[in-house]
Amino acid sequence: MVRTELIKRIKKSKFMLNSIIYTISDILNKAIPFLLLPILTKYLTPNDYGIISLFGIFTSILTILIGLNLNGAISVNYFKLNDRILLSSYVGNAILILFIMTIITIFFISIGSVFFDTKILEIPFYWLVIGVVVALSQVLIMINLTLYQTEQKAKKYVIFELIQVIFNVVLSLILIVGYALSWEGRLIAISITSVFFANISFYILYKYRKMVKFDININYIRDMLKYGVPLLPHSLAGWGKTSIDRLIIISFLGTAELGIYAIAYQMASIINLVFISFNKAWIPYLFEKLKNINSTIKNDLVKFTYIYFFIIIILYIIIYYFINIVFQYFIDSSYSSAATLVPIIMVAFLFEGMYYMVGNYILYEKKTAEISKATLISTIIHVFLAYFTIKYYGLKGLAYTMICSYFINFVLVWYISNKVYPMPWFNLKIKDTNV
C-alpha cells in the first residue's frame, strides 16, 4: 500500500478529525429523518410526499436566487482577507445583499401571482411567500455554518446542525402524527425550524462572535457579485437537474409518482451525504495547501484523489445492500417500487462525489463562470433526455438519465479544472515510500 507524505500528514492533521466529525454528523442528520421513514410513509401518502417535494423544489431555487452563493464567497475570502475586522465587514455586506434580494423576490412573486395561476404548483399562494422566508432563513444558517467550517470548528458546526435536525423532526412528528396535518404539518415544521434557527444564527454571528459589521463597502459587494453571479447558471443548472425532471414527472405521471421518486432519491442520497461531509472538511485543507503549492504537493493531492475514487466505489456496494434491507423490512409497501430506482440513482451520485474533488480547484481560482458552463451543458442534456425517458420509460428512465448527465458533468468539470489549475492527473509520479 502506497503511503505518501501528504497522506501521512492528513492522518495526523485536524483535517482527518474534522472529516470524521462531519461524516458522522451528516450520517446522524440524515439517519434521524431516515429512521422516521417507516412512520412517515404510514401517515403520508405518495401524493403528500409529492406536494412536500414541490415545496422543496420551490424553496431550493429561491435559496439560489436570494443567496447568490454568498456563503461560498465568504469561505474563499476568509483565507484571503485574513483579518477578523475586514471579514466581519464582508459578512455584514453579504447579509445586506441577502435582505435586498429577499425584498426583490417577494415583490416579483407577488406581481407574478397576479398574471399566473399558482395552482399549477398544487401549493396555495401563501406557502409561496412563506417559501421566500424559509429560503432567507436557510441562507443565514448557511453563512453561520460556513464560518464554523472555514475556521475548522467542526464540533460547533455539528452541534448546531444536529439540534436543528432533531427540532425539525420532533415538530414534524407532533404535527403529522399528533395533529394529523399530513403534508401541511411537514411544511409548517420546516418553516418554523428554518426561521427559529436563522434567528439563532444571526444572534451568534452578530452578538456572540462579533462577525457582522454593517458598513456598506462597494468593493466587497462587487467582489461577492463577481463571485456569485457567474455561479448562478451553475447553481440553477444544478437545481434544474434535480427539479425540472420532477415537474416533468408531475406532467406525465402525476404527484403520487413524484412521491415515489422523492423517496428513492432520499434513500440514494445517503451516499452523497458522505461525499458532501468529506468535502466540507477537505475544502479548507485543500485551499490552505494551494496557498503554498509545489510539484510534490500537487502529485500527492492527485494520488489522494484517486484513492478517494476507489474508496467511494467500495462504499457504494456497502450502502446498496443496507438500503435493500431497509426497503424489505421497514418501508411501507405503497413505496416498494422506489427500491428498484435507488441503486441506479446511487451510481449517478458516485460521479457527483468525484466531481466535488476536481471542481474545488476551479472554486479556489474563482473561475466560477467556467464551472457554470459545464453544469449548464450537462443540465440541458439531462432535461432533454428526461423529457423523453420519463414519457416513454417512466421513473427508471429518469434514473438512467441521471447517470448519463452526472457523468458528463464530472468529465467536463475535470477537463476545465485541469485547464484552470493544471494538476498531474495523467502523469502521476509514484514515489518510493513506505509500504
QUITAZI-V404203 format. One record per backbone hydrogen bond with DSSP energy under -0.5 kcal/mol. NH is the residue of the N-H (numbers start at 1). CO is the residue of the C=O. E is the energy in kcal/mol with one decimal. If there is no record, write none. Layout:
# QUITAZI-V404203
nh-><NH:NH>
co-><CO:CO>
e-><E:E>
This chain:
# QUITAZI-V404203
nh-><3:4:8:9:10:11:12:13:13:16:17:18:19:20:21:22:23:24:25:26:27:28:29:30:31:32:33:34:35:36:37:39:40:41:42:43:44:49:50:51:52:53:54:55:56:57:58:59:60:61:62:63:64:65:66:67:68:70:73:74:75:76:77:78:79:79:80:81:82:87:88:89:90:91:92:93:94:95:96:97:98:99:100:101:102:103:104:105:106:107:108:109:110:111:112:113:114:114:115:116:118:120:121:122:123:127:128:128:129:130:131:132:133:134:135:136:137:138:139:140:141:142:143:144:145:146:147:148:149:150:151:152:153:154:157:158:159:160:161:162:163:164:165:166:167:168:169:170:171:172:173:174:175:176:177:178:179:181:184:185:185:186:187:188:189:190:191:192:193:194:195:196:197:198:199:200:201:202:203:204:205:206:207:208:209:211:212:213:215:221:222:223:224:225:226:227:228:229:230:232:232:233:235:236:237:238:239:240:241:242:242:243:244:245:246:247:248:249:250:251:252:253:254:258:259:260:261:262:263:264:265:266:267:268:269:270:271:272:273:274:275:276:277:278:279:280:281:282:283:284:285:286:287:288:289:290:291:291:292:293:298:299:300:301:302:303:304:305:306:307:308:309:310:311:312:313:314:315:316:317:318:319:320:321:322:323:324:325:326:327:328:329:330:331:335:336:338:339:340:341:342:343:345:346:347:348:349:350:351:352:353:354:355:356:357:358:359:360:361:362:363:364:365:366:367:368:370:371:372:373:374:375:376:377:378:379:380:381:382:383:384:385:386:387:388:389:390:391:392:393:394:396:397:398:399:400:401:402:403:404:405:406:407:408:409:410:411:412:413:414:415:416:417:418:419:420:421:425:430:431:433>
co-><434:2:4:5:6:7:8:9:10:10:13:14:15:16:17:18:19:20:21:22:23:24:25:26:27:28:29:30:31:32:34:36:36:37:39:39:40:45:46:47:48:49:50:51:52:53:54:55:56:57:58:59:60:61:62:63:64:67:69:70:71:72:73:74:75:76:76:77:78:83:84:85:86:87:88:89:90:91:92:93:94:95:96:97:98:99:100:101:102:103:104:105:106:107:108:109:110:111:111:112:116:117:118:119:118:124:124:125:125:126:127:128:129:130:131:132:133:134:135:136:137:138:139:140:141:142:143:144:145:146:147:149:148:152:153:154:155:156:157:158:159:160:161:162:163:164:165:166:167:168:169:170:171:172:173:173:174:175:181:181:182:182:183:184:185:186:187:188:189:190:191:192:193:194:195:196:197:198:199:200:201:202:203:203:204:205:205:88:213:217:218:219:220:221:222:223:224:225:225:228:229:229:231:232:233:234:235:236:237:238:239:239:240:240:243:243:244:245:246:247:248:249:249:254:255:256:257:258:259:260:261:262:263:264:265:267:268:268:269:270:271:272:273:274:275:276:277:278:279:280:281:282:283:284:285:286:287:288:289:290:294:295:296:297:298:299:300:301:302:303:304:305:306:307:308:309:310:311:312:313:314:315:316:317:318:319:320:321:322:323:324:325:326:326:332:333:335:336:337:338:338:339:341:342:343:344:345:346:347:348:349:350:351:352:353:354:355:356:358:359:359:360:361:363:362:366:367:367:368:369:370:371:372:373:374:375:376:377:378:379:380:381:382:383:384:385:386:387:388:389:390:393:393:394:395:396:397:398:399:400:401:402:403:404:405:406:407:408:409:410:411:412:413:414:415:416:417:423:428:429:431>
e-><-0.9:-0.5:-1.9:-2.3:-2.6:-2.1:-1.2:-1.0:-0.7:-0.9:-1.0:-2.9:-2.9:-2.1:-2.4:-3.1:-2.2:-2.7:-2.6:-2.9:-2.4:-2.4:-3.0:-2.3:-2.7:-2.2:-0.8:-2.1:-3.3:-0.9:-1.3:-0.9:-2.9:-3.1:-0.7:-1.5:-2.7:-2.2:-1.8:-1.9:-2.3:-2.3:-1.9:-2.1:-1.9:-2.1:-2.2:-2.7:-2.0:-1.6:-1.8:-2.2:-1.4:-2.3:-3.1:-2.1:-1.9:-2.3:-1.7:-2.3:-2.0:-2.2:-2.4:-1.4:-0.6:-0.8:-0.8:-3.0:-1.0:-2.5:-2.4:-1.6:-2.1:-2.7:-2.2:-2.2:-1.7:-2.2:-1.8:-2.2:-2.1:-2.2:-2.1:-2.5:-1.7:-2.1:-2.2:-2.2:-2.4:-2.0:-2.2:-2.4:-2.2:-2.2:-2.7:-2.0:-0.6:-1.0:-0.9:-2.4:-0.8:-1.3:-1.5:-1.7:-0.7:-1.2:-0.7:-1.3:-1.5:-2.1:-1.8:-1.2:-1.5:-2.4:-2.3:-2.5:-2.4:-2.5:-1.9:-2.0:-2.2:-2.2:-2.2:-1.8:-2.5:-2.8:-1.8:-1.7:-2.4:-2.8:-1.8:-1.4:-3.1:-1.0:-1.9:-2.7:-2.6:-2.3:-2.3:-2.8:-2.2:-1.9:-2.2:-2.4:-2.4:-2.2:-2.7:-2.7:-2.2:-2.1:-2.5:-2.2:-2.2:-2.9:-2.1:-1.5:-1.2:-2.2:-1.2:-0.9:-0.6:-1.3:-2.0:-2.6:-2.0:-2.2:-2.3:-2.7:-2.2:-2.3:-2.3:-2.5:-2.4:-1.6:-1.9:-1.6:-2.2:-2.4:-2.2:-2.5:-2.6:-3.0:-2.2:-1.6:-3.5:-3.6:-0.6:-2.2:-1.5:-2.4:-2.8:-2.2:-2.6:-2.4:-2.5:-1.8:-3.5:-2.2:-0.5:-0.6:-1.5:-0.5:-3.1:-3.6:-2.3:-2.3:-2.4:-3.0:-2.1:-1.0:-0.6:-1.4:-1.2:-0.8:-0.6:-1.6:-1.9:-2.0:-1.9:-1.9:-2.5:-3.5:-1.5:-1.3:-1.8:-1.6:-2.4:-2.6:-1.8:-2.1:-2.9:-2.2:-2.3:-2.6:-2.0:-1.5:-1.4:-0.6:-1.9:-0.9:-1.3:-2.7:-2.4:-2.3:-2.4:-1.9:-1.3:-2.3:-2.6:-0.7:-1.1:-3.4:-3.0:-1.8:-1.8:-2.4:-0.8:-0.5:-1.1:-0.9:-2.5:-2.2:-2.2:-2.6:-2.1:-2.1:-2.5:-1.9:-2.0:-1.8:-2.2:-2.1:-1.8:-2.2:-2.2:-1.0:-1.5:-2.2:-1.7:-1.3:-1.7:-2.5:-2.3:-1.6:-1.6:-2.5:-1.7:-1.4:-1.7:-2.4:-1.9:-1.9:-2.6:-1.0:-2.2:-1.7:-1.9:-1.5:-0.6:-1.1:-1.2:-0.6:-2.3:-2.3:-1.1:-1.2:-1.7:-1.3:-1.3:-1.4:-2.4:-1.7:-2.1:-1.8:-1.0:-1.4:-2.4:-1.2:-0.6:-0.7:-1.5:-2.1:-1.5:-1.2:-1.9:-1.2:-1.1:-1.1:-1.5:-1.3:-1.3:-2.0:-2.7:-2.3:-2.4:-2.2:-2.3:-2.0:-2.2:-3.1:-2.3:-2.6:-3.0:-2.1:-1.1:-3.0:-2.5:-1.3:-2.3:-2.6:-1.2:-0.6:-0.6:-1.3:-2.0:-1.9:-1.7:-2.0:-1.3:-1.8:-2.6:-2.6:-2.0:-2.0:-2.2:-2.1:-2.3:-2.5:-2.5:-2.3:-2.2:-2.5:-3.0:-1.9:-1.1:-2.7:-3.1:-2.4:-0.6:-0.9:-0.8>
